[in-house]
Structure formats: structure tokens, C-alpha cells
Amino acid sequence: MDVSLFLQEDRLYTDTVPHPETARRGDINGRPSIEEPEPQNSPGQCDITMAVEPHSRASLLVTTSLDTKTACAAAEKYATAVEPLLPKN
């Protein structure tokens, strides 16, 4: 399993959602987020992008040799652990 964390200044969490038809809006510890299964059309991947105000985002990508559901469960676990370390909105 690979876990990547990207911190992007001047990019909103709602920017660049390649597959809005499968993306799910939600929150991580109350922080607005979007979960996107298979963001690069690759089974076993899941991306969670969280808002970092005023105009930034944190994107956590999990890639695994297992199924997408497992990748999304792992992404939620890691995003929940990372969220308290991000600047407060």
C-alpha cells in the first residue's frame, strides 16, 4: 500500500475532480472533503481531498493492490489521522 499526501496552495478542495459522477462530498473531523474512488481510473486507488482555508487543500491518495473499497477505507483512516495536523479553517 502506498500513501501520498499533497499540500497544495492556491487550489480549492473542489478543484480538479476528474470524475464528479463517482465523487462523494463529506467531511473529515468536520473539515469539508471530497472522496474520489479510482481517481485515475485505476482499481485499488482512492483520493480524499480536504479544504485548508482560505485557498488551499490537502490531498491524500492511497494506492493498493487490493480493491477500491479497501483503498477508500484506508484513505479515510489516514485522512482522519492527518486532519488535526492541518491548519485550522
C-alpha positions in Angstrom: 0.0 0.0 0.0 1.3 3.4 -0.9 0.0 6.6 0.8 0.8 10.0 -0.6 0.0 13.4 0.9 -0.1 16.5 -1.2 -0.4 20.0 0.2 -1.4 22.5 -2.5 -1.5 26.2 -2.0 -4.0 28.3 -4.1 -6.1 25.2 -5.0 -9.5 24.6 -3.6 -10.6 21.2 -2.5 -13.3 21.3 -5.1 -10.9 22.0 -8.0 -9.8 19.2 -10.3 -12.3 16.4 -9.6 -11.7 14.1 -12.6 -14.8 12.0 -12.1 -17.5 14.1 -10.3 -20.1 11.3 -11.1 -18.4 9.0 -8.6 -17.0 11.6 -6.1 -18.6 11.9 -2.7 -18.7 15.1 -0.7 -18.4 14.8 3.0 -16.1 15.8 5.9 -13.2 14.6 7.9 -13.5 15.6 11.5 -15.8 18.4 10.4 -13.4 19.7 7.6 -15.1 19.7 4.1 -13.8 17.0 1.9 -14.3 15.0 -1.3 -13.6 11.3 -1.6 -13.0 10.0 -5.1 -12.7 6.3 -5.8 -10.4 5.4 -8.7 -9.4 9.0 -9.5 -7.0 7.8 -12.2 -9.3 5.1 -13.5 -7.2 2.5 -11.5 -8.9 0.0 -9.3 -7.4 0.0 -5.8 -7.0 3.7 -5.6 -8.8 6.3 -3.5 -8.2 10.0 -3.0 -9.6 12.2 -0.3 -9.1 16.0 -0.7 -9.7 18.3 2.3 -10.2 22.0 2.5 -7.4 24.1 4.0 -8.7 27.7 4.2 -8.5 30.2 2.9 -7.5 28.9 -0.6 -5.5 25.6 -0.2 -6.1 21.9 0.1 -4.6 18.6 1.3 -5.0 15.6 -0.9 -4.4 12.1 0.4 -4.1 9.3 -2.2 -4.0 5.6 -1.3 -2.9 3.0 -3.9 -3.2 -0.6 -3.1 -3.1 -4.0 -4.9 -6.4 -4.7 -3.1 -9.9 -3.5 -4.2 -11.0 0.2 -4.3 -13.3 -0.2 -1.2 -10.3 -1.2 0.8 -8.3 1.7 -0.6 -11.1 4.1 0.4 -11.3 2.7 3.9 -7.6 3.2 4.3 -7.8 6.7 2.9 -10.5 7.6 5.4 -8.3 6.3 8.2 -5.2 8.2 7.2 -7.2 11.4 6.4 -8.7 11.3 9.9 -5.3 11.0 11.4 -3.7 13.8 9.3 -6.6 16.3 9.6 -5.8 17.5 13.1 -2.3 18.4 11.9 -3.6 20.7 9.2 -4.1 24.5 9.7 -7.5 25.2 11.2 -10.1 26.5 8.8 
